[in-house]
Amino acid sequence: MDRTKFALEGKPRIQILDKVCIILLALCPILQHYRGLFVNAAVTVLLIVTPYAIFKMIRKRYIYSNDISFVFPLIIYFFYKVIDHGTTVTELGQAVIFTILVIAISSGCFNTKYFIRVITIISLVACICIIAQYICYYILHFHIQFVPTSLLLDRSNQWVLAVKTGRASITGRMTKFYRPSAFFLEPSHMFIYMFTPLVLNVFSDDFGKRERNLSVLLTIGMILSTSGMGILTAIGVWIINFGKKKGGFSLAYFFQPKTVLLIFVMILGIVIMYFKVPFFQNSIMRIFGSGQDYTNAISGRVSSGNNLISQIRGTQLLIGVEDRLTGIEFNMSGFNATMYQFGIIGIILSYIFYIQGIFRLKGLYFWLSIIIIVLSFFSSHTHSTMFMIYSAFVFVDGYRSKTYNYKDQLTSTLFQQIE
């Protein structure tokens, strides 16, 4: 089996330049809020990496249609967004760059497993940073700022006071509870970056001591961020994991004595933390909403977005209103924002990329697909371009792993027949 996999997939050493490019791409969801030579720092990184991606594809010589089939809906979506409400040279150029990169990713020009390792390390560093922020704030009584605010884009100014104090909302109003987010601009940014490494570790087939320790640290980081969606997702991931067993997921597994005990302990821990830990209580109250200082983290985005979408009529339902959210002063979910900007066509094209993971992948990638789709109705980040490129790395890893495992089985059977 080992010699077969080596022959099919190979085990080349990752070159230094490959590593640098992958690290830069892994940082793009963070860098998109900072100044760069072109548009922003993330787009600047993509411009730098693209020539190397082209070189890698030329050197590869052959790019098979089967390799890019998984990301093809994403490519169509990129270009649809450009032509939907008029095309500019800059927007067209960005669509071309995005397309080149996702084709390079899907055809194996970048090591997807190394990318997953990098985003896991970045997430763990964020967890350590946020723990340090809590220690300094509650014990030493000062706030550590990890965000270089002087380098932020003008449009990111709404987060400056929050990252400087840890106690301000994006409206500039000071709140009475502490909400740090390490080197991310806000808790939701930290959560959307970290939940993928959490899912990949918790649902790993080889869930050993290392994966358990990493998962616990990632969970602590997501809870400390006080992101309502982060806390709900972390709890949901662990509950689903209780019903997971080798070979799949079983609802009956929930009713085994060990699983029932684990769920009971988990619920008891949540109840105790709610009454004894102020920041956790603040986070829970923020999820469900209660009073002026506890704005509901879910309904605020969903209800306002739904009301806006309900006003769309005619052809705007099909192609959207405009490709900007100018004048809209509330956060919108990925679903509502895409529906408003690009209509039903945009919804279909963007969701095909995620939905196919449910039918074409299995195991942890299956669950990751479901979680992202559910989150898209509450979080805006699932439909951002940088997150989609981030997701392309992860899902392509699942797709390629499944493909090579299938080839391994066929070739192994052939060797057995020959022998």
C-alpha positions as a Markdown table, in Angstrom:
| # | Residue | x | y | z |
|---|---|---|---|---|
| 1 | Met | 0.0 | 0.0 | 0.0 |
| 2 | Asp | 2.8 | 2.4 | 0.9 |
| 3 | Arg | 4.7 | 1.9 | -2.3 |
| 4 | Thr | 1.5 | 2.3 | -4.3 |
| 5 | Lys | 0.6 | 5.6 | -2.6 |
| 6 | Phe | 4.2 | 6.8 | -3.1 |
| 7 | Ala | 4.0 | 6.1 | -6.8 |
| 8 | Leu | 0.6 | 7.7 | -7.2 |
| 9 | Glu | 0.9 | 10.8 | -5.0 |
| 10 | Gly | 4.6 | 11.0 | -4.3 |
| 11 | Lys | 6.2 | 12.4 | -1.1 |
| 12 | Pro | 8.3 | 15.3 | -2.4 |
| 13 | Arg | 10.0 | 17.7 | 0.0 |
| 14 | Ile | 8.2 | 21.0 | 0.2 |
| 15 | Gln | 10.5 | 23.7 | -1.2 |
| 16 | Ile | 11.2 | 26.9 | 0.8 |
| 17 | Leu | 9.5 | 29.1 | -1.7 |
| 18 | Asp | 6.4 | 26.8 | -1.7 |
| 19 | Lys | 6.3 | 27.2 | 2.1 |
| 20 | Val | 6.6 | 30.9 | 2.0 |
| 21 | Cys | 3.7 | 31.2 | -0.6 |
| 22 | Ile | 1.5 | 28.9 | 1.4 |
| 23 | Ile | 2.1 | 30.8 | 4.6 |
| 24 | Leu | 1.3 | 34.1 | 2.9 |
| 25 | Leu | -1.9 | 32.6 | 1.4 |
| 26 | Ala | -2.9 | 31.3 | 4.9 |
| 27 | Leu | -2.5 | 34.9 | 6.2 |
| 28 | Cys | -4.7 | 36.4 | 3.5 |
| 29 | Pro | -8.0 | 36.4 | 5.6 |
| 30 | Ile | -6.1 | 38.5 | 8.1 |
| 31 | Leu | -4.2 | 40.7 | 5.7 |
| 32 | Gln | -7.2 | 41.7 | 3.7 |
| 33 | His | -7.9 | 44.4 | 6.4 |
| 34 | Tyr | -4.4 | 46.0 | 6.0 |
| 35 | Arg | -2.9 | 48.4 | 3.5 |
| 36 | Gly | -1.0 | 47.0 | 0.5 |
| 37 | Leu | 0.6 | 48.0 | -2.7 |
| 38 | Phe | -2.6 | 47.1 | -4.6 |
| 39 | Val | -6.2 | 47.2 | -3.1 |
| 40 | Asn | -5.1 | 45.7 | 0.2 |
| 41 | Ala | -2.3 | 43.5 | 1.6 |
| 42 | Ala | -4.1 | 40.3 | 0.8 |
| 43 | Val | -4.7 | 41.1 | -2.9 |
| 44 | Thr | -1.0 | 42.3 | -3.0 |
| 45 | Val | 0.0 | 38.8 | -1.7 |
| 46 | Leu | -2.1 | 37.1 | -4.4 |
| 47 | Leu | -0.4 | 39.3 | -7.0 |
| 48 | Ile | 3.0 | 38.2 | -5.7 |
| 49 | Val | 2.1 | 34.5 | -5.5 |
| 50 | Thr | 0.3 | 34.3 | -8.9 |
| 51 | Pro | 3.4 | 34.3 | -11.1 |
| 52 | Tyr | 4.8 | 31.4 | -9.0 |
| 53 | Ala | 1.5 | 29.6 | -9.3 |
| 54 | Ile | 1.6 | 30.0 | -13.1 |
| 55 | Phe | 5.2 | 28.7 | -13.1 |
| 56 | Lys | 4.2 | 25.7 | -11.1 |
| 57 | Met | 1.3 | 24.9 | -13.5 |
| 58 | Ile | 3.6 | 25.3 | -16.6 |
| 59 | Arg | 6.1 | 23.0 | -15.0 |
| 60 | Lys | 3.4 | 20.5 | -14.2 |
| 61 | Arg | 2.5 | 20.4 | -17.9 |
| 62 | Tyr | -0.8 | 18.6 | -17.6 |
| 63 | Ile | -3.8 | 19.8 | -15.7 |
| 64 | Tyr | -6.6 | 17.3 | -15.7 |
| 65 | Ser | -10.3 | 18.4 | -15.8 |
| 66 | Asn | -11.0 | 16.0 | -12.9 |
| 67 | Asp | -8.6 | 17.9 | -10.7 |
| 68 | Ile | -10.3 | 21.2 | -11.2 |
| 69 | Ser | -13.9 | 19.9 | -11.2 |
| 70 | Phe | -14.3 | 20.5 | -7.5 |
| 71 | Val | -13.4 | 24.2 | -7.7 |
| 72 | Phe | -15.0 | 24.9 | -11.1 |
| 73 | Pro | -18.3 | 26.3 | -9.5 |
| 74 | Leu | -16.0 | 28.7 | -7.5 |
| 75 | Ile | -14.4 | 29.9 | -10.8 |
| 76 | Ile | -17.8 | 30.5 | -12.4 |
| 77 | Tyr | -18.9 | 32.4 | -9.3 |
| 78 | Phe | -15.8 | 34.7 | -9.4 |
| 79 | Phe | -16.5 | 35.7 | -13.0 |
| 80 | Tyr | -20.3 | 36.0 | -12.4 |
| 81 | Lys | -19.6 | 38.5 | -9.6 |
| 82 | Val | -17.5 | 40.6 | -12.1 |
| 83 | Ile | -20.0 | 40.7 | -14.9 |
| 84 | Asp | -23.2 | 40.9 | -12.9 |
| 85 | His | -23.2 | 44.7 | -12.3 |
| 86 | Gly | -20.7 | 45.9 | -14.8 |
| 87 | Thr | -17.0 | 45.0 | -15.2 |
| 88 | Thr | -13.9 | 47.1 | -14.4 |
| 89 | Val | -10.4 | 46.2 | -15.3 |
| 90 | Thr | -9.4 | 45.9 | -11.6 |
| 91 | Glu | -12.3 | 43.5 | -10.8 |
| 92 | Leu | -11.7 | 41.5 | -14.0 |
| 93 | Gly | -8.0 | 41.2 | -13.1 |
| 94 | Gln | -8.8 | 40.1 | -9.6 |
| 95 | Ala | -11.2 | 37.4 | -10.9 |
| 96 | Val | -8.4 | 36.1 | -13.2 |
| 97 | Ile | -5.9 | 36.0 | -10.3 |
| 98 | Phe | -8.4 | 34.2 | -8.1 |
| 99 | Thr | -9.1 | 31.7 | -10.8 |
| 100 | Ile | -5.4 | 31.0 | -11.5 |
| 101 | Leu | -4.8 | 30.4 | -7.8 |
| 102 | Val | -7.7 | 28.0 | -7.2 |
| 103 | Ile | -6.8 | 26.0 | -10.3 |
| 104 | Ala | -3.2 | 25.8 | -9.0 |
| 105 | Ile | -4.5 | 24.7 | -5.6 |
| 106 | Ser | -6.8 | 22.0 | -7.1 |
| 107 | Ser | -4.2 | 20.7 | -9.5 |
| 108 | Gly | -1.7 | 20.0 | -6.7 |
| 109 | Cys | 0.7 | 22.9 | -7.2 |
| 110 | Phe | 0.5 | 23.8 | -3.5 |
| 111 | Asn | 0.7 | 21.3 | -0.7 |
| 112 | Thr | -2.8 | 21.4 | 0.9 |
| 113 | Lys | -1.7 | 19.5 | 4.0 |
| 114 | Tyr | 1.0 | 22.0 | 4.7 |
| 115 | Phe | -1.6 | 24.8 | 4.4 |
| 116 | Ile | -3.8 | 23.0 | 7.0 |
| 117 | Arg | -0.8 | 22.8 | 9.3 |
| 118 | Val | -0.1 | 26.5 | 8.9 |
| 119 | Ile | -3.7 | 27.6 | 9.7 |
| 120 | Thr | -3.7 | 25.3 | 12.7 |
| 121 | Ile | -0.4 | 26.9 | 14.0 |
| 122 | Ile | -1.8 | 30.4 | 13.4 |
| 123 | Ser | -5.0 | 29.5 | 15.3 |
| 124 | Leu | -3.0 | 28.1 | 18.2 |
| 125 | Val | -0.9 | 31.3 | 18.4 |
| 126 | Ala | -4.1 | 33.3 | 18.4 |
| 127 | Cys | -5.3 | 31.1 | 21.3 |
| 128 | Ile | -2.1 | 31.8 | 23.3 |
| 129 | Cys | -2.4 | 35.5 | 22.6 |
| 130 | Ile | -6.0 | 35.7 | 23.8 |
| 131 | Ile | -5.2 | 33.8 | 26.9 |
| 132 | Ala | -2.4 | 36.3 | 27.5 |
| 133 | Gln | -4.8 | 39.2 | 27.0 |
| 134 | Tyr | -7.2 | 37.8 | 29.6 |
| 135 | Ile | -4.4 | 37.3 | 32.1 |
| 136 | Cys | -3.1 | 40.8 | 31.6 |
| 137 | Tyr | -6.5 | 42.4 | 31.8 |
| 138 | Tyr | -8.0 | 40.6 | 34.8 |
| 139 | Ile | -4.8 | 40.1 | 36.8 |
| 140 | Leu | -2.4 | 42.8 | 35.8 |
| 141 | His | -5.2 | 45.3 | 34.8 |
| 142 | Phe | -4.0 | 46.4 | 31.3 |
| 143 | His | -4.9 | 45.4 | 27.8 |
| 144 | Ile | -2.4 | 44.0 | 25.3 |
| 145 | Gln | -2.9 | 45.1 | 21.7 |
| 146 | Phe | -1.7 | 42.7 | 19.0 |
| 147 | Val | -3.2 | 44.6 | 16.0 |
| 148 | Pro | -1.0 | 47.2 | 14.4 |
| 149 | Thr | -3.8 | 49.8 | 13.9 |
| 150 | Ser | -1.6 | 52.2 | 12.0 |
| 151 | Leu | -1.4 | 49.8 | 9.1 |
| 152 | Leu | -5.1 | 49.2 | 8.8 |
| 153 | Leu | -7.2 | 50.3 | 5.8 |
| 154 | Asp | -9.4 | 53.4 | 6.3 |
| 155 | Arg | -12.5 | 51.2 | 6.0 |
| 156 | Ser | -11.2 | 49.1 | 9.0 |
| 157 | Asn | -11.3 | 52.2 | 11.3 |
| 158 | Gln | -14.5 | 50.9 | 12.9 |
| 159 | Trp | -12.5 | 48.3 | 14.7 |
| 160 | Val | -9.6 | 50.5 | 15.9 |
| 161 | Leu | -11.2 | 51.4 | 19.3 |
| 162 | Ala | -12.2 | 47.8 | 19.9 |
| 163 | Val | -8.7 | 46.4 | 19.4 |
| 164 | Lys | -7.1 | 49.2 | 21.4 |
| 165 | Thr | -9.4 | 48.7 | 24.4 |
| 166 | Gly | -11.0 | 45.3 | 24.1 |
| 167 | Arg | -14.2 | 46.8 | 25.3 |
| 168 | Ala | -15.7 | 48.8 | 22.4 |
| 169 | Ser | -18.2 | 47.8 | 19.8 |
| 170 | Ile | -17.8 | 48.7 | 16.1 |
| 171 | Thr | -20.2 | 51.5 | 16.7 |
| 172 | Gly | -17.7 | 53.1 | 19.1 |
| 173 | Arg | -19.9 | 52.5 | 22.2 |
| 174 | Met | -17.9 | 51.2 | 25.2 |
| 175 | Thr | -19.4 | 48.0 | 26.7 |
| 176 | Lys | -19.0 | 46.7 | 30.2 |
| 177 | Phe | -17.5 | 43.4 | 29.4 |
| 178 | Tyr | -14.1 | 42.5 | 27.9 |
| 179 | Arg | -14.0 | 41.1 | 24.3 |
| 180 | Pro | -10.5 | 40.6 | 23.1 |
| 181 | Ser | -9.6 | 38.8 | 19.8 |
| 182 | Ala | -5.8 | 38.3 | 19.8 |
| 183 | Phe | -4.5 | 39.7 | 16.4 |
| 184 | Phe | -7.9 | 39.5 | 14.7 |
| 185 | Leu | -10.0 | 42.7 | 14.4 |
| 186 | Glu | -13.0 | 41.2 | 16.2 |
| 187 | Pro | -14.1 | 38.0 | 17.8 |
| 188 | Ser | -16.1 | 36.9 | 14.8 |
| 189 | His | -13.0 | 37.2 | 12.6 |
| 190 | Met | -11.1 | 35.0 | 15.0 |
| 191 | Phe | -13.8 | 32.4 | 15.2 |
| 192 | Ile | -14.3 | 32.1 | 11.4 |
| 193 | Tyr | -10.6 | 31.5 | 11.0 |
| 194 | Met | -10.2 | 29.0 | 13.8 |
| 195 | Phe | -13.3 | 26.7 | 13.6 |
| 196 | Thr | -11.9 | 24.8 | 10.5 |
| 197 | Pro | -8.7 | 23.6 | 12.4 |
| 198 | Leu | -11.0 | 22.7 | 15.3 |
| 199 | Val | -13.3 | 20.6 | 13.1 |
| 200 | Leu | -10.3 | 18.9 | 11.3 |
| 201 | Asn | -8.8 | 17.9 | 14.7 |
| 202 | Val | -12.0 | 16.9 | 16.5 |
| 203 | Phe | -13.3 | 14.8 | 13.6 |
| 204 | Ser | -9.9 | 13.3 | 12.7 |
| 205 | Asp | -9.9 | 9.5 | 12.3 |
| 206 | Asp | -6.7 | 9.5 | 14.4 |
| 207 | Phe | -8.1 | 11.4 | 17.3 |
| 208 | Gly | -5.3 | 10.8 | 19.8 |
| 209 | Lys | -3.7 | 12.8 | 22.6 |
| 210 | Arg | -2.2 | 15.3 | 20.3 |
| 211 | Glu | -5.4 | 16.0 | 18.4 |
| 212 | Arg | -7.3 | 16.2 | 21.7 |
| 213 | Asn | -5.0 | 18.7 | 23.3 |
| 214 | Leu | -5.0 | 20.9 | 20.1 |
| 215 | Ser | -8.8 | 20.7 | 20.1 |
| 216 | Val | -9.1 | 21.7 | 23.7 |
| 217 | Leu | -6.8 | 24.7 | 23.2 |
| 218 | Leu | -8.7 | 25.8 | 20.1 |
| 219 | Thr | -12.0 | 25.5 | 21.9 |
| 220 | Ile | -10.7 | 27.6 | 24.8 |
| 221 | Gly | -9.6 | 30.3 | 22.3 |
| 222 | Met | -13.0 | 30.3 | 20.7 |
| 223 | Ile | -14.8 | 30.6 | 24.0 |
| 224 | Leu | -12.5 | 33.3 | 25.3 |
| 225 | Ser | -13.2 | 35.3 | 22.1 |
| 226 | Thr | -16.8 | 35.7 | 23.4 |
| 227 | Ser | -18.0 | 35.2 | 19.8 |
| 228 | Gly | -21.6 | 34.0 | 20.1 |
| 229 | Met | -21.3 | 31.9 | 16.9 |
| 230 | Gly | -17.9 | 30.7 | 18.0 |
| 231 | Ile | -19.2 | 29.4 | 21.3 |
| 232 | Leu | -22.2 | 27.7 | 19.7 |
| 233 | Thr | -20.1 | 26.1 | 17.0 |
| 234 | Ala | -17.5 | 24.8 | 19.5 |
| 235 | Ile | -20.2 | 23.2 | 21.6 |
| 236 | Gly | -21.9 | 21.8 | 18.6 |
| 237 | Val | -18.7 | 20.3 | 17.2 |
| 238 | Trp | -18.0 | 18.5 | 20.5 |
| 239 | Ile | -21.6 | 17.2 | 20.7 |
| 240 | Ile | -21.4 | 15.8 | 17.2 |
| 241 | Asn | -18.1 | 14.2 | 18.1 |
| 242 | Phe | -19.8 | 12.3 | 20.9 |
| 243 | Gly | -21.9 | 10.5 | 18.3 |
| 244 | Lys | -18.9 | 9.8 | 16.0 |
| 245 | Lys | -17.3 | 6.4 | 15.8 |
| 246 | Lys | -14.9 | 4.8 | 13.4 |
| 247 | Gly | -16.6 | 4.4 | 10.0 |
| 248 | Gly | -19.2 | 7.1 | 10.4 |
| 249 | Phe | -21.7 | 8.7 | 12.7 |
| 250 | Ser | -24.4 | 6.9 | 14.8 |
| 251 | Leu | -27.3 | 8.5 | 16.6 |
| 252 | Ala | -27.5 | 5.4 | 18.8 |
| 253 | Tyr | -24.0 | 6.1 | 20.0 |
| 254 | Phe | -25.3 | 9.1 | 21.9 |
| 255 | Phe | -27.3 | 6.8 | 24.2 |
| 256 | Gln | -24.3 | 4.7 | 25.3 |
| 257 | Pro | -23.6 | 5.2 | 29.1 |
| 258 | Lys | -20.1 | 6.8 | 28.4 |
| 259 | Thr | -21.6 | 9.3 | 25.8 |
| 260 | Val | -24.5 | 10.2 | 28.1 |
| 261 | Leu | -22.1 | 10.8 | 30.9 |
| 262 | Leu | -19.8 | 13.0 | 28.7 |
| 263 | Ile | -22.7 | 15.1 | 27.5 |
| 264 | Phe | -24.0 | 15.5 | 31.1 |
| 265 | Val | -20.6 | 16.6 | 32.3 |
| 266 | Met | -20.4 | 19.1 | 29.4 |
| 267 | Ile | -23.8 | 20.6 | 30.1 |
| 268 | Leu | -23.0 | 20.8 | 33.8 |
| 269 | Gly | -19.7 | 22.6 | 33.0 |
| 270 | Ile | -21.6 | 25.1 | 30.8 |
| 271 | Val | -24.2 | 25.8 | 33.5 |
| 272 | Ile | -21.5 | 26.3 | 36.2 |
| 273 | Met | -19.5 | 28.6 | 33.9 |
| 274 | Tyr | -22.6 | 30.6 | 33.1 |
| 275 | Phe | -23.2 | 31.3 | 36.8 |
| 276 | Lys | -19.6 | 31.6 | 37.9 |
| 277 | Val | -17.6 | 33.1 | 35.0 |
| 278 | Pro | -18.7 | 36.6 | 34.1 |
| 279 | Phe | -17.2 | 36.7 | 30.6 |
| 280 | Phe | -18.9 | 33.4 | 29.7 |
| 281 | Gln | -22.2 | 34.7 | 31.0 |
| 282 | Asn | -21.8 | 37.8 | 29.0 |
| 283 | Ser | -21.2 | 35.7 | 25.8 |
| 284 | Ile | -24.2 | 33.6 | 26.4 |
| 285 | Met | -26.4 | 36.6 | 27.1 |
| 286 | Arg | -25.1 | 38.2 | 23.9 |
| 287 | Ile | -26.2 | 35.1 | 21.9 |
| 288 | Phe | -29.8 | 35.2 | 23.1 |
| 289 | Gly | -30.0 | 38.9 | 23.9 |
| 290 | Ser | -31.1 | 40.6 | 27.0 |
| 291 | Gly | -31.1 | 44.4 | 27.6 |
| 292 | Gln | -29.1 | 47.2 | 26.1 |
| 293 | Asp | -25.7 | 45.8 | 26.7 |
| 294 | Tyr | -26.5 | 42.3 | 25.3 |
| 295 | Thr | -27.5 | 42.8 | 21.7 |
| 296 | Asn | -28.5 | 39.5 | 20.2 |
| 297 | Ala | -25.6 | 38.2 | 18.1 |
| 298 | Ile | -27.8 | 36.2 | 15.8 |
| 299 | Ser | -31.1 | 38.1 | 15.3 |
| 300 | Gly | -29.4 | 41.4 | 14.8 |
| 301 | Arg | -27.8 | 40.1 | 11.6 |
| 302 | Val | -30.5 | 37.8 | 10.4 |
| 303 | Ser | -33.7 | 39.8 | 11.0 |
| 304 | Ser | -32.3 | 43.0 | 9.5 |
| 305 | Gly | -31.0 | 41.2 | 6.5 |
| 306 | Asn | -34.2 | 39.3 | 6.0 |
| 307 | Asn | -36.2 | 42.5 | 6.1 |
| 308 | Leu | -33.9 | 44.0 | 3.4 |
| 309 | Ile | -34.1 | 40.9 | 1.2 |
| 310 | Ser | -37.9 | 40.9 | 1.5 |
| 311 | Gln | -38.0 | 44.3 | -0.3 |
| 312 | Ile | -36.3 | 43.0 | -3.4 |
| 313 | Arg | -38.5 | 42.6 | -6.5 |
| 314 | Gly | -38.4 | 41.7 | -10.2 |
| 315 | Thr | -35.1 | 41.0 | -11.9 |
| 316 | Gln | -33.2 | 42.1 | -8.8 |
| 317 | Leu | -34.3 | 38.8 | -7.2 |
| 318 | Leu | -32.4 | 37.0 | -10.0 |
| 319 | Ile | -29.2 | 39.1 | -10.3 |
| 320 | Gly | -29.2 | 41.2 | -7.1 |
| 321 | Val | -29.3 | 44.9 | -6.4 |
| 322 | Glu | -25.7 | 46.1 | -6.6 |
| 323 | Asp | -22.2 | 44.6 | -5.8 |
| 324 | Arg | -21.6 | 47.0 | -2.9 |
| 325 | Leu | -23.2 | 47.2 | 0.5 |
| 326 | Thr | -22.9 | 51.0 | 0.6 |
| 327 | Gly | -25.3 | 52.7 | 3.0 |
| 328 | Ile | -26.2 | 49.4 | 4.9 |
| 329 | Glu | -25.2 | 50.0 | 8.5 |
| 330 | Phe | -25.8 | 46.6 | 9.9 |
| 331 | Asn | -24.0 | 43.2 | 9.5 |
| 332 | Met | -25.5 | 40.8 | 7.1 |
| 333 | Ser | -25.1 | 37.0 | 6.9 |
| 334 | Gly | -23.3 | 35.5 | 3.9 |
| 335 | Phe | -26.6 | 34.3 | 2.5 |
| 336 | Asn | -28.4 | 37.6 | 2.8 |
| 337 | Ala | -25.4 | 39.7 | 1.6 |
| 338 | Thr | -24.9 | 37.4 | -1.5 |
| 339 | Met | -28.7 | 37.5 | -2.2 |
| 340 | Tyr | -28.7 | 41.3 | -2.0 |
| 341 | Gln | -25.6 | 41.7 | -4.2 |
| 342 | Phe | -25.8 | 38.9 | -6.7 |
| 343 | Gly | -29.3 | 37.5 | -6.5 |
| 344 | Ile | -30.5 | 33.9 | -6.8 |
| 345 | Ile | -27.9 | 33.1 | -9.4 |
| 346 | Gly | -25.1 | 34.2 | -7.0 |
| 347 | Ile | -26.7 | 32.1 | -4.3 |
| 348 | Ile | -26.8 | 29.0 | -6.5 |
| 349 | Leu | -23.2 | 29.4 | -7.7 |
| 350 | Ser | -21.7 | 30.2 | -4.3 |
| 351 | Tyr | -23.5 | 27.3 | -2.5 |
| 352 | Ile | -22.6 | 24.7 | -5.1 |
| 353 | Phe | -19.0 | 24.9 | -4.0 |
| 354 | Tyr | -19.9 | 24.1 | -0.4 |
| 355 | Ile | -22.9 | 21.8 | -1.0 |
| 356 | Gln | -20.9 | 19.4 | -3.2 |
| 357 | Gly | -18.7 | 18.7 | -0.1 |
| 358 | Ile | -21.8 | 17.0 | 1.4 |
| 359 | Phe | -22.2 | 14.6 | -1.6 |
| 360 | Arg | -18.6 | 14.2 | -2.8 |
| 361 | Leu | -16.6 | 14.1 | 0.4 |
| 362 | Lys | -17.0 | 12.1 | 3.6 |
| 363 | Gly | -15.9 | 12.1 | 7.2 |
| 364 | Leu | -14.6 | 15.4 | 8.7 |
| 365 | Tyr | -15.0 | 17.2 | 5.3 |
| 366 | Phe | -18.6 | 16.2 | 5.1 |
| 367 | Trp | -19.2 | 17.8 | 8.6 |
| 368 | Leu | -17.2 | 20.8 | 7.7 |
| 369 | Ser | -19.4 | 21.4 | 4.6 |
| 370 | Ile | -22.5 | 21.2 | 6.7 |
| 371 | Ile | -21.1 | 23.6 | 9.4 |
| 372 | Ile | -20.1 | 26.2 | 6.8 |
| 373 | Ile | -23.5 | 26.1 | 5.1 |
| 374 | Val | -25.3 | 26.5 | 8.5 |
| 375 | Leu | -22.9 | 29.4 | 9.5 |
| 376 | Ser | -23.5 | 31.2 | 6.2 |
| 377 | Phe | -27.0 | 32.0 | 7.4 |
| 378 | Phe | -25.6 | 33.8 | 10.4 |
| 379 | Ser | -22.0 | 34.9 | 9.5 |
| 380 | Ser | -21.0 | 37.2 | 6.6 |
| 381 | His | -17.4 | 35.8 | 6.3 |
| 382 | Thr | -18.3 | 32.5 | 4.7 |
| 383 | His | -18.8 | 34.2 | 1.3 |
| 384 | Ser | -15.8 | 36.5 | 1.4 |
| 385 | Thr | -13.3 | 35.8 | -1.4 |
| 386 | Met | -10.4 | 35.3 | 0.9 |
| 387 | Phe | -12.3 | 32.7 | 3.0 |
| 388 | Met | -13.4 | 30.9 | -0.2 |
| 389 | Ile | -9.7 | 30.6 | -1.3 |
| 390 | Tyr | -8.9 | 29.4 | 2.3 |
| 391 | Ser | -11.8 | 26.9 | 2.0 |
| 392 | Ala | -10.5 | 25.8 | -1.5 |
| 393 | Phe | -7.3 | 24.6 | 0.1 |
| 394 | Val | -9.1 | 22.6 | 2.8 |
| 395 | Phe | -11.8 | 21.0 | 0.6 |
| 396 | Val | -9.3 | 20.2 | -2.2 |
| 397 | Asp | -7.2 | 18.4 | 0.5 |
| 398 | Gly | -10.3 | 16.3 | 1.3 |
| 399 | Tyr | -11.1 | 15.7 | -2.4 |
| 400 | Arg | -7.6 | 14.8 | -3.3 |
| 401 | Ser | -7.2 | 12.5 | -0.3 |
| 402 | Lys | -10.4 | 10.7 | -1.3 |
| 403 | Thr | -9.3 | 10.4 | -4.9 |
| 404 | Tyr | -5.9 | 9.0 | -4.0 |
| 405 | Asn | -7.3 | 6.6 | -1.4 |
| 406 | Tyr | -9.6 | 5.3 | -4.1 |
| 407 | Lys | -6.7 | 4.9 | -6.5 |
| 408 | Asp | -4.7 | 3.2 | -3.8 |
| 409 | Gln | -7.4 | 0.6 | -3.3 |
| 410 | Leu | -7.7 | -0.1 | -7.1 |
| 411 | Thr | -3.9 | -0.4 | -7.5 |
| 412 | Ser | -3.5 | -2.5 | -4.4 |
| 413 | Thr | -6.1 | -4.9 | -5.7 |
| 414 | Leu | -4.4 | -5.1 | -9.0 |
| 415 | Phe | -1.0 | -5.9 | -7.3 |
| 416 | Gln | -2.7 | -8.6 | -5.3 |
| 417 | Gln | -4.1 | -10.1 | -8.5 |
| 418 | Ile | -0.7 | -10.0 | -10.2 |
| 419 | Glu | 1.0 | -11.6 | -7.2 |
